[in-house]
Amino acid sequence: MQIKELENAKILILGFGQEGIDTFLFLRKAFPKKVIGIADRLEKSKIKNDPTGSRKRQQKSKILKKDRNFKLYAGKNYLKALRNYDLIIKSPGVPIHLPEVERAYKQGKITSQTKIFFENWPGIIVGVTGTKGKSTTASLIYRILKKAGFKVRLMGNIGKPVLSSLSGAKKNEIAVCELSSHQLYNLKKNPQIAVLLNIYPEHLDYYRNFKEYSQAKANIAKYQSEKDYLVFNSSDKTAREIAKKSKAKKIPIKGDYYELDRKAAQAVGKIFKVPEKIIFSVFKNFKGLPHRLEKVGTFKGITFYNDALATIPEATIAAIKKLGDRVETIMLGGFDRNIDFKNLAKEVLKSKIGNIILFPTTGKKMWQALRRIRQAHRKQAQGKALRRAQDKSLRQKHPVVSHIEPFFVDNMEDAVKLAYKHTAKGKICLLSTASSSFSIFKDYKEKGDLFKKYVRKYGKSS
């Protein structure tokens, strides 16, 4: 849908978080006198007093107080408004399986910021997705292209909102977009260059199952043509299956968890014929993103790592393997998205970790998974088969862990105090929760920032 077609449409913004605000501001700039509907599950008083951030609160307050051309539907009956509008711009955080939302999808009434952007951006789009690593990959691609002299913008989850980036855009500009599964859902037009890093179970509280989540991710390549490019992780089974169905020119990459972002960025750089000298100079000077295995520092002899972006077990497993046997204390747990923690529990048992600090609500599930596996290992070790000399290799494969100390906390300050108390000098304390942050933290940034704050605070005290 072209921007000019929005002028005569009766538009409702569904979800008034940051993306909903950005959508409103974009529409208001394009159509100063247009009456725009806004629907949000929060009551009006809570919308005005948004607890999630001062900038967002100020933007909402300004709109609600000074703008006269909007109609607000707030509270428990907010979804009833959908029947009164012919175009609904849905924010990613609004669940897709609410009956009213599903009905609107079937009626063809729902669109998104991403869909509008893709249909109106005049230049090339590089779209980056994956369960993990997409922020770093998008940042590296942006820096490579910029250093090579291209006109490029970084947008999406990591940069500017996509709609606000349409203003003044030229045909010779490149948009590097970090794209979540929510933004890709129901997308009908693809980036000319798509990057697919990996697909692990995630957001299973939002999608019905892993298959539906994977299908949303697959939309990044579903409508590509023979002129387009798909850079994909050939080590990932689901990514390979998606690549098989794409008509685009395929560029496989492979590597361990912490290599993929550079491999993908390098592949995109080569598509644009960027000299390798420039690519590797960007890699050399790139210090990494905050909250992704970020070294906070060494305090009182203990080294602290902030891996707040690790919101799935696979990311935490990779962090444990990367840092090795020096990890003695790990902080785990968060919002429950119906993810299995069995493999994470196995990795913790194989490691030298002696202390696990557990946040609600998945902290309890992780501890239960760890206990079940440890008990199974003990039964194996006590069995007749493991007493035989020929089963020595099996005993090594399933080591019997003598002791891991669990600590259950409900705030970061207590977690950090425990880390200082129970972690030995020369060892590592790792924040890598394998769960999203929403149980007791606003988001991963708040979680990581609080971790760094208290690490430094108690690292300085006597």
C-alpha positions in Angstrom: 0.0 0.0 0.0 1.4 3.3 -1.1 1.5 6.2 1.4 -1.0 8.3 -0.6 -3.5 5.4 -0.4 -3.6 5.9 3.4 -5.2 9.3 3.1 -8.7 8.1 2.5 -8.5 5.0 4.7 -10.2 4.8 8.1 -7.1 3.9 10.1 -6.8 2.3 13.6 -3.4 1.9 15.3 -3.6 -1.3 17.4 -1.2 -1.1 20.3 0.1 2.2 21.6 3.7 1.2 22.7 6.8 2.6 21.0 5.9 1.3 17.6 2.3 2.5 17.9 3.6 6.0 18.9 6.0 6.1 15.9 3.1 5.0 13.6 0.9 7.8 14.9 3.6 10.5 14.6 4.3 9.3 11.0 0.7 9.5 10.0 0.2 12.8 11.7 3.1 14.3 9.8 1.7 12.9 6.5 -1.9 13.8 7.2 -2.1 16.7 9.8 -5.9 16.8 10.0 -6.8 13.1 9.7 -8.7 11.5 12.5 -6.8 8.4 13.6 -8.0 5.7 15.9 -5.8 4.3 18.7 -6.7 1.0 20.5 -4.7 -0.3 23.5 -5.4 -2.9 26.2 -4.3 -0.5 29.0 -6.7 1.8 30.7 -6.5 5.4 29.7 -4.9 6.4 33.1 -2.1 3.8 32.6 -1.5 4.9 29.0 -0.9 8.5 30.3 1.4 7.3 33.0 3.4 4.7 31.0 5.8 3.1 33.5 8.2 1.7 30.8 10.2 4.8 30.0 10.2 8.6 30.3 10.6 9.3 26.5 7.6 7.1 25.6 5.6 8.7 28.5 6.4 12.2 27.3 5.4 11.3 23.7 2.1 9.8 24.7 1.3 12.6 27.0 2.0 15.2 24.3 -0.3 13.3 21.8 -3.1 12.8 24.3 -3.1 16.4 25.5 -2.4 18.4 22.4 -3.7 16.4 19.4 -7.4 16.8 18.8 -7.7 14.5 15.8 -7.7 11.0 17.3 -10.1 8.6 18.9 -8.9 6.5 21.8 -10.2 3.0 22.7 -8.6 1.9 26.0 -9.1 -0.9 28.4 -10.7 -4.4 28.3 -13.0 -3.7 25.4 -10.4 -2.1 23.1 -10.6 -4.8 20.5 -14.2 -4.0 19.7 -12.9 -1.0 17.8 -11.5 -3.2 15.1 -14.9 -3.7 13.4 -15.2 0.1 12.8 -12.0 0.5 10.8 -11.0 -0.6 7.3 -7.2 -0.5 7.9 -5.6 -1.6 11.1 -1.8 -1.0 11.7 -0.9 -3.6 14.3 2.0 -3.3 16.6 4.2 -6.4 17.0 3.4 -6.9 20.7 -0.3 -7.4 20.1 -1.0 -11.2 20.1 -2.0 -12.6 16.7 -4.4 -15.2 18.0 -7.0 -13.0 19.7 -10.3 -13.8 18.0 -10.9 -10.2 16.9 -7.4 -10.0 15.5 -7.7 -13.3 13.6 -11.0 -12.1 12.2 -9.4 -8.9 11.0 -6.5 -10.8 9.4 -9.0 -13.0 7.4 -10.8 -9.8 6.3 -7.5 -8.4 5.0 -7.7 -5.4 7.2 -4.4 -5.7 9.1 -1.1 -4.3 8.0 2.0 -3.3 9.9 4.8 -0.7 9.9 7.1 -3.2 8.2 4.7 -3.9 5.4 4.1 -0.3 4.7 7.8 0.4 4.8 8.7 -2.4 2.4 6.1 -1.2 -0.1 7.4 2.4 0.0 11.2 2.3 0.4 12.7 3.4 -2.9 16.2 1.8 -2.5 17.7 -1.6 -1.5 16.6 -3.3 1.7 19.0 -5.7 3.6 16.8 -7.6 6.0 18.4 -9.5 8.9 16.6 -12.0 11.0 17.4 -15.0 13.3 16.5 -16.0 16.8 19.8 -14.7 18.0 22.6 -12.5 16.6 20.6 -10.2 14.3 21.4 -7.0 16.2 25.1 -7.6 15.9 24.9 -8.7 12.3 22.8 -5.7 11.3 25.2 -3.4 13.0 28.2 -4.9 11.3 26.6 -4.7 7.8 25.6 -1.1 8.4 29.2 -0.2 9.4 30.8 -2.1 6.5 28.5 -0.4 3.9 29.0 3.0 5.5 32.8 2.7 5.6 32.7 1.6 2.0 30.9 4.9 1.0 27.4 3.8 0.6 24.4 5.9 1.7 22.9 3.6 4.3 20.5 3.7 7.3 20.2 1.3 10.2 16.6 0.7 11.3 14.1 -1.6 12.7 14.6 -3.2 16.2 18.1 -1.8 16.5 17.9 1.6 14.7 15.3 4.2 13.8 11.7 3.2 13.4 11.2 2.1 9.7 8.3 4.5 8.9 10.1 7.6 10.2 13.0 6.6 7.9 10.8 7.0 4.8 11.0 10.7 5.0 13.3 12.0 2.3 14.5 8.5 1.3 16.3 8.3 -2.1 16.7 5.4 -4.6 20.5 5.2 -3.9 20.0 4.6 -0.2 20.3 1.2 1.5 18.1 0.3 4.5 19.7 -2.3 6.8 16.7 -3.6 8.9 16.8 -5.9 11.9 13.5 -7.9 11.6 11.8 -9.9 14.4 9.4 -12.7 13.7 6.6 -10.4 14.7 7.6 -7.9 12.1 7.9 -10.6 9.5 4.5 -12.1 10.2 2.1 -11.8 7.3 4.8 -10.0 5.2 4.1 -10.2 1.4 7.2 -8.4 0.1 10.8 -9.3 0.8 14.1 -7.5 1.1 16.4 -7.7 -1.9 19.1 -9.2 0.4 17.9 -11.4 3.2 20.0 -12.8 6.0 18.8 -15.8 8.0 21.1 -16.6 10.9 19.3 -19.3 13.0 15.9 -20.4 14.2 15.6 -21.8 17.8 12.4 -22.2 19.8 11.3 -18.8 21.0 8.2 -16.7 21.6 6.2 -19.9 22.2 3.8 -17.8 24.4 3.0 -15.8 21.3 2.8 -18.4 18.5 0.9 -21.7 18.8 4.0 -23.8 18.2 7.6 -23.8 16.9 6.3 -24.4 13.4 4.2 -21.2 13.3 7.2 -19.3 14.7 9.4 -20.7 12.0 6.9 -19.8 9.3 6.9 -16.2 10.5 10.7 -16.2 10.1 10.5 -17.8 6.7 8.6 -14.8 5.4 11.9 -13.0 5.0 12.6 -15.1 1.9 9.2 -16.4 0.8 8.6 -13.8 -1.9 12.1 -13.3 -3.1 12.9 -13.4 -6.8 15.8 -14.8 -8.8 17.4 -11.3 -8.7 17.5 -11.3 -4.9 20.0 -12.8 -2.5 19.6 -15.1 0.6 22.5 -15.4 3.0 21.7 -18.3 5.3 23.3 -20.5 8.0 23.7 -23.9 6.3 24.3 -25.5 9.8 20.8 -24.7 10.9 18.2 -27.3 9.7 15.3 -25.0 9.7 17.2 -22.3 7.8 18.3 -24.9 5.2 14.6 -25.9 4.7 13.6 -22.3 4.2 16.4 -21.7 1.8 15.4 -24.6 -0.4 12.0 -22.9 -1.1 13.5 -19.5 -1.9 14.0 -18.4 -5.6 16.9 -16.1 -4.6 20.6 -16.6 -5.2 21.8 -18.5 -2.2 24.9 -17.9 -0.2 25.5 -20.5 2.6 27.5 -19.6 5.7 28.5 -21.6 8.7 30.3 -21.2 12.0 29.8 -21.4 15.7 27.4 -19.2 17.6 29.7 -16.2 17.9 31.1 -16.4 14.3 27.9 -16.2 12.4 27.4 -12.5 12.7 30.7 -11.8 11.0 30.3 -14.5 8.4 26.9 -13.0 7.4 28.2 -9.4 7.4 31.2 -10.4 5.3 28.9 -12.2 2.8 26.7 -9.1 2.4 29.7 -6.9 2.0 30.9 -9.1 -0.9 27.5 -8.8 -2.6 28.1 -5.0 -2.6 31.7 -5.7 -3.8 33.2 -4.1 -0.6 37.0 -4.8 -0.5 37.9 -7.3 2.2 40.4 -4.8 3.7 37.4 -2.6 4.6 35.4 -5.5 6.0 38.1 -6.7 8.3 38.9 -3.2 9.5 35.3 -2.9 10.6 35.6 -6.3 12.4 38.8 -5.2 14.1 37.4 -2.0 15.5 34.0 -3.4 16.5 33.7 -3.8 20.2 30.5 -5.6 20.3 27.0 -4.5 21.4 26.0 -3.9 25.0 24.4 -6.9 26.7 25.8 -9.5 24.4 28.6 -11.3 26.3 29.8 -7.9 27.4 32.7 -8.0 29.8 31.8 -5.6 32.7 35.2 -5.9 34.3 37.0 -7.6 37.2 36.1 -6.6 40.7 37.4 -8.1 43.9 39.1 -10.7 41.7 35.9 -11.9 40.1 35.2 -11.2 36.4 31.6 -10.3 35.5 30.0 -10.8 32.0 26.7 -9.3 31.0 24.9 -11.5 28.5 21.4 -10.1 29.1 20.5 -10.6 25.4 20.7 -14.4 26.0 17.0 -15.0 26.3 17.0 -18.6 25.0 18.8 -21.7 26.2 21.0 -22.0 23.1 22.5 -18.5 23.7 23.3 -19.4 27.3 24.8 -22.7 26.3 27.0 -20.9 23.8 28.1 -18.4 26.4 29.1 -21.2 28.9 31.1 -22.9 26.2 32.8 -19.7 25.1 33.9 -18.7 28.6 34.9 -22.2 29.7 35.7 -23.7 33.0 36.2 -20.3 34.8 32.4 -19.8 35.0 31.6 -20.6 38.6 28.4 -18.6 39.1 25.6 -18.1 36.6 22.3 -16.1 36.8 19.4 -17.8 35.1 15.6 -17.5 34.8 12.9 -15.0 33.7 9.6 -14.9 31.9 8.1 -18.3 30.9 7.7 -18.8 27.2 7.1 -22.5 27.3 10.7 -23.4 26.3 12.4 -26.6 27.2 15.5 -26.3 29.5 16.7 -29.9 29.4 19.7 -29.2 27.1 20.7 -26.2 29.2 20.6 -28.3 32.4 22.8 -30.9 30.8 25.4 -28.2 29.8 25.4 -26.7 33.4 26.0 -30.2 34.8 28.9 -30.8 32.4 30.5 -27.4 33.3 32.4 -26.3 36.4 29.5 -24.1 37.6 29.0 -24.4 41.3 26.4 -21.6 42.0 23.2 -20.9 40.1 21.2 -17.7 41.0 17.7 -18.1 39.8 15.1 -15.5 38.9 11.3 -16.1 38.6 9.6 -17.7 37.0 11.6 -20.1 34.9 14.3 -20.3 37.5 12.3 -23.0 39.3 11.7 -24.9 36.1 15.5 -24.8 35.3 16.3 -26.1 38.8 13.7 -28.9 38.4 15.2 -29.8 35.0 18.7 -29.9 36.5 17.7 -32.0 39.5 15.9 -34.5 37.2 19.0 -35.0 35.0 21.3 -35.1 38.0 19.2 -37.8 39.7 19.1 -39.8 36.4 22.9 -39.6 36.3 23.2 -40.8 39.8 21.0 -43.8 39.2 23.1 -44.6 36.1 26.3 -44.3 38.2 24.9 -46.7 40.8 23.7 -49.2 38.3 25.4 -52.5 37.7 26.3 -51.6 34.2 28.4 -48.7 35.3 30.3 -50.8 37.8 31.7 -52.9 35.0 35.1 -51.8 33.6 33.8 -51.8 30.0 31.4 -49.0 30.9 34.1 -46.5 31.9 33.4 -44.4 28.8 29.7 -44.1 29.7 30.7 -42.9 33.2 32.8 -40.2 31.6 30.0 -39.3 29.3 27.6 -38.8 32.2 29.6 -37.3 35.1 28.1 -37.3 38.5 27.9 -33.8 39.8 28.5 -33.7 43.5 27.2 -30.2 44.3 25.6 -27.2 42.7 24.2 -24.5 45.0 20.9 -22.9 44.0 19.9 -19.4 45.2 16.4 -18.1 44.4 16.1 -14.3 44.2 13.5 -11.8 43.0 15.8 -8.8 42.3 19.1 -8.0 40.7 20.7 -6.4 43.8 20.4 -9.6 45.9 21.6 -11.6 42.9 24.8 -9.6 42.6 25.4 -9.7 46.4 25.2 -13.5 46.3 27.6 -13.6 43.3 30.2 -11.6 45.3 29.7 -13.8 48.3 30.0 -17.2 46.6 32.3 -16.7 43.6 36.0 -17.3 44.1 38.7 -15.0 43.0 39.9 -15.8 39.5 36.5 -17.1 38.5 33.6 -15.7 36.4 30.1 -14.7 37.2 27.9 -14.8 34.1 24.5 -13.1 33.7 22.9 -15.2 30.9 19.4 -16.0 31.9 18.2 -18.2 29.0 14.8 -16.5 29.4 13.2 -13.2 28.4 13.2 -10.5 31.0 9.6 -9.6 31.6 8.9 -11.5 34.8 10.7 -8.9 37.0 12.5 -6.6 34.5 11.1 -4.2 31.9 13.4 -5.7 29.2 16.8 -7.1 28.6 18.4 -3.6 28.7 17.1 -2.9 32.2 18.2 -6.3 33.4 21.7 -5.8 32.0 22.0 -2.2 33.2 21.0 -3.2 36.7 23.5 -6.0 36.7 26.3 -3.6 35.7 25.2 -1.0 38.2 25.3 -3.4 41.2 28.4 -5.2 40.1 30.2 -1.8 40.1 28.5 -0.6 43.3 29.5 -3.6 45.4 32.8 -4.0 43.6 33.9 -0.7 45.0 32.7 -1.2 48.6 35.0 -2.7 51.2 
